[in-house]
Amino acid sequence: MKASSAHQSGTAALTTRSDPGSSGAPLLSVKGLRVATQDGRTLVDGVDLQVAEGESLAIVGESGSGKSLTVRSVIGLLAGGLSASGSIRYRGKELLGAKEKELARLRGGGISMVFQDPFTMLHPMRRCADIITETLRDDRGRHLRREVRRAQARTRLAEVGIKDEHVLNQYPFELSGGMRQRVAIAAALARDPSLLIADEPSTALDATTQREVLDLLQRLQQARGMALVLITHDLRVAFSVCGRVNVLYAGSIAEVGSAQDVATTPLHPYTRGLLRSEPPLDRKVTDLVGIPGSVPSPDSVAGRCPFSTRCTWATDRCRSRRPELKAAGSGRWVACHHHGDLGSHLADMPADIEESVPAPSPDATAVLLKATDLHVTYDAPRGRKGRAVHALKGVDLSICAGESVGIVGESGSGKTTLGRSIVGLVHPTGGSLTLGGIDATSYTRLPRTQRAELRRAAQIVFQDPYSSLNPVRTIGATLGEALGVRLGRKARPHEIEALLERVRLPASYCQRRPAMLSGGERQRVAIGRAIALEPQLLICDEPVSALDVSVQAQILTLLREIRSELGLALLFITHDLAVVRQITDRIYVMYRGEVVESGPTADVLGHTRHAYTQRLVRSVPGAATTTPSGGTRPSREAGEQD
Amino acid sequence: MTMEAIPAAPARSHHKRRPWRPDPLTALSAVIVCAVLALTVWGSALAPQPPMRQDLFGAALPPGGEHLLGTDQLGRDILSRTLAGARTAVLGPLIIALVTAVFSTCLGLLAGYIGGITDSVVSRLADVVYSVPPLLVAIVAVGVLGGGYTLGIVVLSILNIPAGLRSIRAAVLEQKALPYIESAWVIGKSGTHIMWVHILPNIRPIALTTFFLAFTYAFVDLSTLSFLGLGVAPGTSDWGRMVAESRVLVFQNPWAALAPLLLIVVTAVCANLLGESLEGAAAEKGKAR
C-alpha cells in the first residue's frame, strides 16, 4: 500500500550492488557475527551478510548451520545464555549492544519477523483483527479509533489474500495453518517494515499451502519494495522466492550468489552436495548421496575449512587453514581454497535411472498385503458429542512381495493411519486386512503364534528419529532386543555388529546411547531394529522428513540398498513427491481418507489425472518457475564463472 | 558407496558420559544424609553414655564437662539421646518413603500403561485417598487405636501413595505415546517387558522425586506425631519426642531441644537437596537429544 510505488521489476539486477564487503548504504549489514553459549561453545562463527533495500535474500542451511541464530541476533531475540558479538547495522545504526527500548522501537516498524509454527505464533485468545492492528498507533503514539483499526485490519487482510471478512472476528484456532500464516504475515507487515525476516515460514505447512504462502511472500516483497530475508533449509524454496542466496554451513558462510547462478553452477562443494542431495521430481537418479556424514559443530572444525571433514576434494590446506569468503565473478562469493580448480567436478551430476514400469502381478500367491474397503474411525473424545473422525474411508491397497509402494498425501489424508493399522497400532473399524496370508484386521484377537508371524511379516520405521529409540538404552541393547525376538534367545555380540554393518554403522556404536548419535544415525538404528526381524514388508512412515537434506539422501540410499539386498517389500509413506519418485515403483495418492489415484510412480506423477494430484505436483517448489530439478541438469549456457 | 555411507562419528563431546560430579552443596547434603543414615544403625553404639540413664541430681545441666551438650530435666545425656534418637526419627520415614515410592510406581505404571478400567479404578481410588489429610488421619487413628509408631508408619505410607502415583501415571502416559514404545510393541515385546525395561528407566527421575518428597513429608509428619506424644513410647529417645519433652528447659539448657530440632531441619533440607540433584542427573541421562 504505502510502498506500492516502489515496485521492483526484478531481483536479478540487485546482485551486483549488494555483495558482502562492498560499501554503499545497505539496509542491513552484518559483519563478523559470532554467537556463543555461556560455556563457550560457538554456534555462529563469523557471518557477514548485507541486505539492500528492496532485495530478497535467502539464507539456506541445514540444522546447526546457525541460520536462525543469525537472524535472531539481528532482531534481538537470542535465547537466554547466548551472546552475540561482531557488528549488526541497520541503516548504519549499530544494533548489537543497543538499548532494549531502541530495539523495541525498531521491531515491527523497521524490521519485522514471521516464524515457522503458525499454530503457536498467534495469541490464542485474541481475534485476528486485534492481532493485526495490535502495533498500530497514530502520529502521536495513541491507540487508533475502533473504526480505523477495523478498516486497517480489513485492507491488510486483503493484502495477504484473505477476502473473507469473517476472519477479522475469528480466533486463530478457528483457522487453518495456511490462513494463520497469512494473518501472521499481515500482522508482521502492519507497520510497513522495510525488512521482513521469515524463518522457515512454510515448513510447517502442507505442500499445497506451502506454495501459496511462498508466492504471497514473494508478491508482497516485490509489490512493497520491501527487503525480505528468507530462512530455509530447502534450496528449491530459496531459488523460487529469492533473488540472492546465501549458503550457510556450520556457522559460517560457504557461498553467496544470485539464485540462478547458484542453482546452475555451484562454486562450493557443499552447495553442489546439497543440490545433488535434493531428489529431483521429474526423474529417478542412480546416486542420491550428495554429502557423506552430518553437519559438525562449529567448534570441532575451528581453524580449518568447516566442510573439510565431508569434502571429497579436501586437501591438507583445507584441514589446516580456514578459507576466507572471496569474490568469484560478478556478485558471487565463495569460501573455498579450491574454487578455481573444481569447476568441472562440481558440474558433474548423477545419471538417471531408466524407470521400469513394474509389471502388475495379479498373481494371488505373491500378494503380501491386501486391504479391502478399510475403514478407521477415531471416536470423539469422552464427553464431547459427535466429533468422530473418519481417518480412512474405504481404502483398497495391495502390495506384492518385494515391491516398493508409496503412499502420498498431506496431513490429515489418513496415510499414517493406514501404515499404523497394518502393524496393529490402530484398529480398523471396518473392512479387512490380510497380511502374509493371515487376517490381521483385529490384531488383539489373534492367538500368540499368529501375532508373532505378523511381526515377521511387517515392521515399521517412524518419522521422528529423536523419540523412536529408548534414550536410556544403548544401541546394542535396542538392536539385541529385536534380534532376540527373532532368534528366540539372547543375541550374540557379533550378530548385533552384523546388523549395525547392514545399516552402515560402525560396530563401536553398540555401546553408545541415542543422545550421542545424529538424527540420521538414529534413523539407521531404527531401520536396523525393524529389519532385525527379517520382515517381508517394511513400512516407512515419513522416515526422512525430520532429517537434513544431505542426510535424507543417505537414508534413502540405505533403504534402496537394503531393499535390494534383502528383497523385502517397502511401503513408503510421505508427503514429498520427489522422495517418493526416487524410491517407489507404484504409488497411491491419498486425500481425506480415500485413495484418489494409484498406479506406477512415473505414470501418476508424469500424467496426473486427479485434480488433487495435479495440485500436489504443481505445488512443489520450483515446479512451475524452473525445471523441478532447479537446474541441476548440466546446462552449459551459463558457463563457468571463474 | 559403502565408504560414503558410513558417516564420520560426529564430534559431540558434551554428550560424553562423565562420572557423577556433584556441586559442593549436593556433596555436603550427601555427606550429611549418609551420616544421619549411619546414625540410625550405629547411633546407640556411638553414644558416650547410655541414652536412658537418668541422674536426677544432675538434671538440666548446661553443656560442658562430662555432658558435651548438657542434660535434660531427668539428667539424661543430650548428646547420647540425640545420637540414639536418629533410629526412630529416620527409620520410619525411610520405610514410608520406600513403600510409597514402590507402590506408587507400580500402580502408576499399571494405570498409565494398561489404561481402560484398570486406570479408572486405580485413579479414582487414588483420588479418594488423596482427599484425606495424612497427618490428621494419623493423629486420629493413633490417638483412638493406640499403636503409636507402627500404626503411624502404616497410615502415612498408605496416605502418601496417591500424590506419587498421579505424577508417575502422567509420566507413563507421556512415554507411552512415544515411537520407541510403539516400536517395542511392534517387534512383539510383552506389556510387562515394555513397562519394566522401557518405561521404568525413563520415569526414574519422577520415581526419585516421589521417594525423596515422601521421605521429607514423612520425616516431618512422624516427628510431629512424636512431638504430640502419639508416636514412639514415652521415654524413647526420638528427635520429635525430645523437642516436645525438652521445650520446658529452653532457658536452662537450650541444647536439649535445639540439638534434635536442628537435626530434623538439616536432615529434611539435605534430603531434599540431594533428591533434587539426583533427579536432575537422572533426567539428564534420559534426555533424547
HADDOCK unambig.tbl for C-alpha pairs under 7 A between the chains (distance, minus, plus):
assign (segid A and resid 292 and name CA) (segid B and resid 4 and name CA) 5.39 0.50 0.50
assign (segid A and resid 292 and name CA) (segid B and resid 5 and name CA) 6.12 0.50 0.50
assign (segid A and resid 292 and name CA) (segid B and resid 7 and name CA) 5.86 0.50 0.50
assign (segid A and resid 293 and name CA) (segid B and resid 7 and name CA) 3.89 0.50 0.50
assign (segid A and resid 293 and name CA) (segid B and resid 8 and name CA) 5.37 0.50 0.50
assign (segid A and resid 294 and name CA) (segid B and resid 7 and name CA) 6.94 0.50 0.50
assign (segid A and resid 296 and name CA) (segid B and resid 10 and name CA) 6.30 0.50 0.50
assign (segid A and resid 296 and name CA) (segid B and resid 11 and name CA) 6.68 0.50 0.50
assign (segid A and resid 300 and name CA) (segid B and resid 11 and name CA) 6.51 0.50 0.50
assign (segid A and resid 423 and name CA) (segid B and resid 186 and name CA) 6.64 0.50 0.50
assign (segid A and resid 452 and name CA) (segid B and resid 188 and name CA) 6.69 0.50 0.50
assign (segid A and resid 455 and name CA) (segid B and resid 186 and name CA) 6.67 0.50 0.50
assign (segid A and resid 455 and name CA) (segid B and resid 187 and name CA) 5.95 0.50 0.50
assign (segid A and resid 455 and name CA) (segid B and resid 188 and name CA) 6.45 0.50 0.50
assign (segid A and resid 459 and name CA) (segid B and resid 186 and name CA) 6.87 0.50 0.50
assign (segid A and resid 462 and name CA) (segid B and resid 179 and name CA) 6.74 0.50 0.50
assign (segid A and resid 466 and name CA) (segid B and resid 288 and name CA) 6.10 0.50 0.50
assign (segid A and resid 466 and name CA) (segid B and resid 289 and name CA) 6.77 0.50 0.50
assign (segid A and resid 467 and name CA) (segid B and resid 178 and name CA) 6.14 0.50 0.50
assign (segid A and resid 467 and name CA) (segid B and resid 179 and name CA) 5.99 0.50 0.50
assign (segid A and resid 467 and name CA) (segid B and resid 180 and name CA) 6.15 0.50 0.50
assign (segid A and resid 467 and name CA) (segid B and resid 288 and name CA) 6.67 0.50 0.50
assign (segid A and resid 468 and name CA) (segid B and resid 178 and name CA) 6.85 0.50 0.50
assign (segid A and resid 468 and name CA) (segid B and resid 179 and name CA) 4.56 0.50 0.50
assign (segid A and resid 468 and name CA) (segid B and resid 180 and name CA) 4.03 0.50 0.50
assign (segid A and resid 469 and name CA) (segid B and resid 180 and name CA) 4.90 0.50 0.50
assign (segid A and resid 470 and name CA) (segid B and resid 180 and name CA) 5.66 0.50 0.50
assign (segid A and resid 470 and name CA) (segid B and resid 198 and name CA) 6.77 0.50 0.50
assign (segid A and resid 471 and name CA) (segid B and resid 286 and name CA) 5.43 0.50 0.50
assign (segid A and resid 471 and name CA) (segid B and resid 287 and name CA) 6.35 0.50 0.50
assign (segid A and resid 471 and name CA) (segid B and resid 288 and name CA) 5.25 0.50 0.50
assign (segid A and resid 472 and name CA) (segid B and resid 201 and name CA) 6.89 0.50 0.50
assign (segid A and resid 472 and name CA) (segid B and resid 202 and name CA) 6.76 0.50 0.50
assign (segid A and resid 472 and name CA) (segid B and resid 285 and name CA) 6.74 0.50 0.50
assign (segid A and resid 472 and name CA) (segid B and resid 286 and name CA) 5.32 0.50 0.50
assign (segid A and resid 482 and name CA) (segid B and resid 187 and name CA) 6.39 0.50 0.50
assign (segid A and resid 504 and name CA) (segid B and resid 5 and name CA) 6.32 0.50 0.50
assign (segid A and resid 504 and name CA) (segid B and resid 6 and name CA) 5.33 0.50 0.50
assign (segid A and resid 505 and name CA) (segid B and resid 6 and name CA) 5.97 0.50 0.50
assign (segid A and resid 514 and name CA) (segid B and resid 288 and name CA) 6.80 0.50 0.50
assign (segid A and resid 515 and name CA) (segid B and resid 15 and name CA) 6.85 0.50 0.50
assign (segid A and resid 515 and name CA) (segid B and resid 287 and name CA) 6.97 0.50 0.50
assign (segid A and resid 515 and name CA) (segid B and resid 288 and name CA) 5.48 0.50 0.50
assign (segid A and resid 515 and name CA) (segid B and resid 289 and name CA) 4.80 0.50 0.50
assign (segid A and resid 516 and name CA) (segid B and resid 12 and name CA) 6.66 0.50 0.50
assign (segid A and resid 516 and name CA) (segid B and resid 15 and name CA) 5.94 0.50 0.50
assign (segid A and resid 554 and name CA) (segid B and resid 5 and name CA) 6.50 0.50 0.50
